[in-house]
Amino acid sequence: MSQHTQALTEFLAGLRYEQIPDAVLARTEDLFLDWLGSALASAGAHPIPLFERYAQKMGPADGPARVLVNGQSSSAYFAALVNAASSHLVEQDDLHNSSVLHPATVVFPAALAAAQDLGKSGRELLVASVAGYEAGIRIGEFLGRSHYRIFHTTATVGTLAAAVAVGKLMDFDQQQFTDLLGSAGTQAAGLWEFLRDAADSKQLHTAKAAADGLLAAYLTADGLTGAQNILEGEQGMAAGMSSDADPSKLSNRLGSRWALAETSFKFHASCRHTHPAADALLALMQREGLRDEDIASVTARVHQGAIDVLGRVTVPQTVHQAKFSMGTVLGLIALYGKAGLTEFHSYALSDPRVGAFREKVSMTLDPLVDAAYPARWLGRVTVETADGRTLHGAIDEPKGDPGNTLSRSELEDKFRRLVQFSAARKPSAADEMIETVWRLREVDDLGVLR
């Protein structure tokens, strides 16, 4: 085991509630509420019922953990599986910029299900979640940009992040965390090819990451050993999945840099790679008083990661695929001033004006934007107007980034909108969930979250 992996596992084993700053604990509560909203928003939407039926067929008829979209009880494994799938469908779950990881959709499903199974408290859930975020973010940064070009980092790294969260609930020592990473890392998988076909793999990715991470932790607790150098070894993750891995990222300021606090909330209901350009276009249109018909063309000047992911989608065939179409997202922004769940489901595929605007949009690699990525996601657009003008729009921090974050009142509003969208809970029940999350540090029985 290298010194960097050793430092990471030592930190994870030693992490205690008292060490975590209050601001980080509060941020974890914010992220948890945001995740709950994403998980509930997909109730009844394809392909989530497929995962529900699979859990009902293969899992127990009853159990200690809750499947959020239907309120049914199950084992921790199957609750984690369904909750992770459901929270990654509507594209409203969080993102950490420099690791290009969606931590919430893999960490919280595994941590909550295991906490309910093991009878853990809200405080213990928070500590476990912080551990999952801190490890997952650093492992994502370690694997680098080359990994993300082929592999869906939330699927691969997410398996390890979920495993760490559950391992922390089980109070693993350093050796157990080493074995845990080995067993989680050898299961890590998830490829971007699905985007070309509008396939449902993205939900399978997060479902398996959370469930397989939980699986690795429960087996480790029972004595299963794992590779001792799964991250940096000659036949480990970096060797097979990266060409620019940086081991120093694994131990980067552990205990002083709280990477969880750098995580961004999603404002628009689309792939995060579209958000910088969407915000830049919206700001430009407001500044210049433009309407959609005033725009002849839009060039989104983006980083290479955006081209790698969004460039696969030309004419979207499904609402979910439309969330990965830069032209569709900018069309919704230009026509409706927002790209939320309602806009996507009501207009993205059915409004011919959105389709027409999509044809006006192109992407081009901007060296300055690319150099800033992934630490910063800059928004730059160039607009040619119908009357012959060339205009430029720019934003340096998309809405939801730590420097332009959502307040608790905005998070509550987002949560209520997400729950209302799917009608997964009555308004009174949604309010109760908000109140429970804000006092999570005092909650002894996590069974109240149902």
N, C-alpha and C positions, 0 to 999 in steps of 0.2 A: 504494500500500500504506500502511495506517495505521501509526502508531507502535506500536500494540499487536501487530499481526501481525508487524511488523518485529522487535520485541523477542523474540517467540516464535521466529521463524525464526533469529534470531541466536543465541539460546540453544541451539537444537537443533543448529546447525552447530558450535558451540563445545564442546558437552558431551563430557567425557572421563572415562574410568574413574576417574582419580585424584580427580576432583571429587566423586564420589558417596560419601556417608558409608557406612561399613561396615554400619550398621544398615539402610540402605535397600537395599543389595545383598543382605543376608540376608533382608530382607522380600521381595525379588524372587524369591529362591529358594523361599521359602515359597509365594508366589503361583503360581509355576511348577509346583511339586509338586501344589498344589491343582487347577490346571488340568489337569494330566495325568490325575488321577483322574477328573475330570468327563468328559474325552474318552474314556477307556477304559470308563467305566460304561455308556455307551450302545451298546456293541457288540451288534449283532443286533437292536436295538430300532427299530421304525418311527419316523421315515422314513429313518434313517441308511443302510440298505442301498440306498436309491434313489440317494443321493449317491455311494455306492461304485460302483454300476453305471454311473452317468454318468461317473465318472472313468475307469473301466476302458474304457468305450466311446469316449470322446472324448480321453482322455489317452494318453500313451505306455505301452508295455508294461513299461517299466522307467525308472528315473530316480534321481536323487540324494536325493530327499526321501521320507519315510516317512508312509504313512497309518496312524495309530495303531491304529484298531479292527481292522484285518486284517493289519497288519504288512507290507503290500505296498509296493513302491517305485513312485514316480511322479515327475512334474515337481513343482517347487515350487508352481506354480499349483494343481494338482489336489490335492496334499497339504494345502495351506492350506484349500482349499474343504471337503474332507471333515472335516478335523480341527476346523475352526470350527463346522461343523454338529453334529458329535458332542459337542462340549464344551458345547453350550447346550441339551441335551435334558433332562437329569435335574434341572435347576434346582439345581445344587450349585456353580456357578461364582461367582466373586467379584462384588462390587458396590462402587462408590464412591458414597457417599451424596449429596453436594451436586451432583454432575453427573448422578446417576441413570444411570450408565454401568456396564456389565459389561466392564471392560477386558480381562481375561484371554482371554475367548473370541474376541476379534478380534486382539489384539496378539500373543499367543504362537503361534497357528497360522501367521500370516504370518511372524513373526520366525524361528521354528524351521525352517520349510520353506526360507526364503531362506538361512538360515545353513547348513543342510545343503547346499544347492545351491552356495553360494559358498565353502564350505570354511572357515567362520568358527569361532572358538573359543567356549567357554562364557563367557568374559569379554566378548567382543564381543556375544554374545547378550544378556547382562545389560544392557549399556549401551543396546543398541537397544530392549530392552523398557522400560527406564526412560524413554527418550525417548518411546516410544509412549504410555505411561501419562501422563506429564507433559503432553504435548500434548493427548491425548484428553480427559483430565479437565477441562482448562481450556477447551477448545472446548465441551464439554458444559455447563459452568457458564456460559459466554458465551451460549449459545443459550437458556438459562433454562427456567422451568417451562412456559411456553406451548408450547415446542417439543415437550416430552414428552407433552403432552395428545393430540397427533395422531400424532406421529412416534416410532418406537421408536429412542431415542437410540443404543442399542448398534449398530443398523444404520446409521444416518446418520453419526454421529460416529465410529463404529467403523471406517468406511472410511478416514477420515483418520488415526486412531490407528494402524491397521495399516500404512498407507502410510509414516508417519513412522518406525516401527520398521524397516521394510525400507530406507528411505532412509538411516537411520543406519548400518545394516550396510554400505551402499555408500559411506559417508563423504561424503555430500552437503554442498556448501557452502550458504551462505544463499540464493543465487539458485535453486539446485536445489530446496531445501525450499519456496521460494515457488511454483515451478512445480508441485511435487509436490502441495501443498495444493490448487492450482487443479484439477489433474486428478483428484484424489481427491474433492474437494468437489462437482464437477459430476456425479459418479456416485452421490453419497450418496442413499440411499432406504430406505424401510421404514416401513410404516403399521400402526397397532394394530388395524385392522378385523378382522384374522384371528381375534382372540379370540372374537368373537361366534359363529364357526362351527366352533370346535375345529379350525381349519385348521393345516397344517404350516409356515406361513410363518416362524415364529420361527427355525427352523433354516436356512431359505433366507436370512434376513436376515444371520445371522452368517457363513454360508458365502460369500455375495457380498461382504460387507464386507471379510473377510480377503483373499479372492482379488482383488477389485477394487483394494484398497489395494496389494497386491503388484504387480498389473498396472500401476498408476500409477507405482510406483517404478521398475520395470524399463524402462518407456517413457521416463520422465524421464531415467534414466541414459543412454539412447540418444539423447537430444536433444529429446524432446517437450516443448513449452511448455504452460503452463497459465495460467488467469486469475490476475492478480497481486494481486487483492483479493477472493478468493472468499468470505472470511468476512464482511467488512464492506461490500463494494461495493453499489452501488445495485440490482444484480440478482444479488446473492450469496446465501449461505445464510441469513443473518439476515433479509434482506429477504423471502425467500420462505418461511421456516420458523419465524419467531419474531416475537412482538410485544413481548417484554421483554428483548431482547438487551442485554448489558452488555459493551462492548468491553474495559473495564479488567480483566475476568476473564482475558483471554487472556495477560496479562503479570503476573498476580498473584504477586509474590514469587518470580519465577523464580530458581532456584539457591539459595534459602534455605528456601522451603517445598517439601518433597518430598511432592507430592500422592499419590504411589504409596503412601506409608506410612499414608495415611488410609483405604485400601481395606479393606473388610470381607469376612470369609469367611462363607459360608453354613453355618449349622448345620442348619436344617430343609431338606428337599428340595422347596421350594416357592418361589413368587414372594416376593421380599424384602418386598413390601408386607404380607405376612401375618405376618412374623416378630415385629414388636413386639407385636401383639395375642396371638400364640401364646405368647410368653414371659410376657406379663402374666397370661394365663389360667392357665398352668401354675404360676406363682408363687402366684397366689391360691388355686388348688385345693390346693396343698401346704400353704400357710399355714392354710387353714381346714379341711383334711381332707375336702374334697369329693370325691364320686364323680360320674360323668356323670349318674346318675339323680337326683342332688340338685339339678341345675341346671334351672330352668324356662326361662330365656332369657339370652342374652349379647348385649350391645351393645358392639361394637368401636368405640371413638371414635378416628377416624383423620383423616389429612390428605387433601386433595382428590385428590392423585395416586393414592392407594389406591382411592378411589371411581371415578376415571376408568378405571383398569385392571381392578380386581376387580369393579366393578359391572356389567361386561358379561357376567359368567358367573353364571347363575342355577342351572340344574341341569346339572352337568358331564356331558359325553358320553364323554370319554376321560380316561385317567390324567393326561395332560399338562394338559388343561383343568382337572382337579380341583386342580391346583397353583395355580390362579388363583381358586379359590373359597374365600373366607374361611370360610364355614360348614363346608366339608369339612376344611380345615386344622384349625380349632378342634375339630371332631368327632374327628379323629385324636388331637389333644392330650388331649382329655377322656377318650377311651376307652382310649388306648394309651400316653399319656404322652410320645409323640414323633410326629413327622411325617417319618420318614425314607423312603428308597426302598422298603424292605420294606413299611412300613405303607401307602404309596400303592398299590403294586402288588397287595397282598394284600387290602386292606380299603376303600380309598377309594370304589370303585364297587360292591363286592359285599356289604359289611356293611350291612344295613338300619339298624342303630343309628347308623352314621355319617350316613346320609341323614336319619334322624329328627333327629339333633342339628343338622344343617345348617339345618333349618327353624326352629330356635330362635335362630339367629344373625342379627343385622342390623348394619349399619354406619351410623354417623352422623358428620357432620363436626364435629370438635372444634376451635374456633378456636385454642386454645393449641397443640395438636398441629400444626395446619396452619401456624401462625406459625413454629414451630421447623423445619419441613421446608423444604428438603431437607438442611440442614446437620445436623440431628438427627432421628432417626426414633424418636419416643416411642411407647411402648406403653401404652394405657389401655383398660381394659374395665370394664363395669358388669354384674354378674351378679345376676339375680333368682333366688332359691332356691325350691325346691318348698315350703319351710315359711315363705315370705313375707319372707325377709330380702333386703336390698339390699346388695351387697358391691362393693368397688372394688379393682381390681388395677392396678398401675403399674410399669413399668420404663423407665429412661431410656436404657439402652444394650443393645440386643438382643445375644444371644450371637453372637460373631463380629466385633462392632464393635471398632475399635482399643482402646477402653478396656475391652473385655470379650472379648479376642481368643482365638484358639485357639493353644495352645502347639505346639511342634514334635512332641511326642509325640501330641497330639490330632490334628494334621494327618496324621501317619503312620497313626494309627488310622483316620481318615476315608479316606485314600487306599486302605488295605487293604480297607476295607468296600466302597468303590466298585468296586474291581477284582474283588473276590469276587462282588459282585452280578451282574456280567455274565460272570464267568469269562473275561475277556479275556486275563488273564495268570495263570500259576501263581503261588502264593505266593512261591516262590523268585525268580521274575522280578520280582515286585512289590518285593521287598526290594532287589534289585539296582538298580531304578530309583530307589528312595528314596536309596540310597547314592550313586548318580551325581549326583542333584540336589544333595545336600548338599556335594558337592565340584565343583560346576559351574564354579567359578572356575579350577580346574586342568584342566578337560577341553579337549583340543585338537580332538578329532574328535567332533562331535555326532551322527555316524552310530551311536554306541553307544545312542542313544535310539530304540529300535525296538520 
